[in-house]
């Protein structure tokens, strides 16, 4: 369900003033970046700087970044392999359009969209990843879409990070949905980094699709927004080892997606890491239940 923060007459007045000031600047910069600047052959550092400027317009100033199991203040002492790096995969929770913007500003990844019951993914642009956060979550790939798998994308782009939102749909940040089996196609030599992003205030999450006006009001009407980012230690997909699975039990599909017990362990490990880092709970609700909730929610509003 959408989250909200307490308001008062004074805060509503302040929000209105900030919204009216920021909205034309935000829209103008959005058009400038995605129509022109994004297509310029600029260095990755320049694109990251442009995106940080974009994030600063709605007041996203502070980011608390920590590595799971690493003491605060010792991030600079960690090896590059401890954080997402070229040839690795980011598996992030999905709560807001800001998710993709932040990941692009820090890691400049290739974004892919996953589906609940498919091992295939579709490569998408940054603007598509942003729009997906406020679009109905697809239960299956659209007809005629160009599909591939994570192994192919990672092997063809060894100098880039790949980012996926394996829940395939957004939440309000309080729960982790079942993960897509697309993660099972990651090659064994590529690390999977679960990345959790939480926001303060938490009301810029977008669990209900189509609420663009409400999202912009909350994004642009707050003086500042705070992002808490936690990165787990990299995991390795060993489910496709050379000698196959270790037992007949593990080679038996355990679900409707043909996922084996061993493969399910990998999905569970990534989901548990996202839940732990985000102080959330894993839930058994699927995107079918979410669609039913959204339909009921919209009927109630009407």
Secondary structure, DSSP 4 states (H G I P E B T S, - for coil): --------HHHHHHHHHHHHHHHHHHHHHHHHHHHTGGGS---HHHHHHHHHHHHHHTTEEEEEEEETT--TT-GGGS-GGGS--TT-EEEE----HHHHHHHHHHH-PEEEE--TT-S-BEEE-HHHHHHHTTSPPPSSPPTT---B-HHHHHHH-TTS-EEE-TTSS---SSEEPPPPGGGGGS-TTSEEEEEEEEEESGGG---STT-HHHHHHHHHHSS-EEEEEEEPPPEE--TT-TT--SSTTTTSB-STT--BHHHHHHHHHHHHHHHHHHT-EE----HHHHHHHHHHHHHHH-
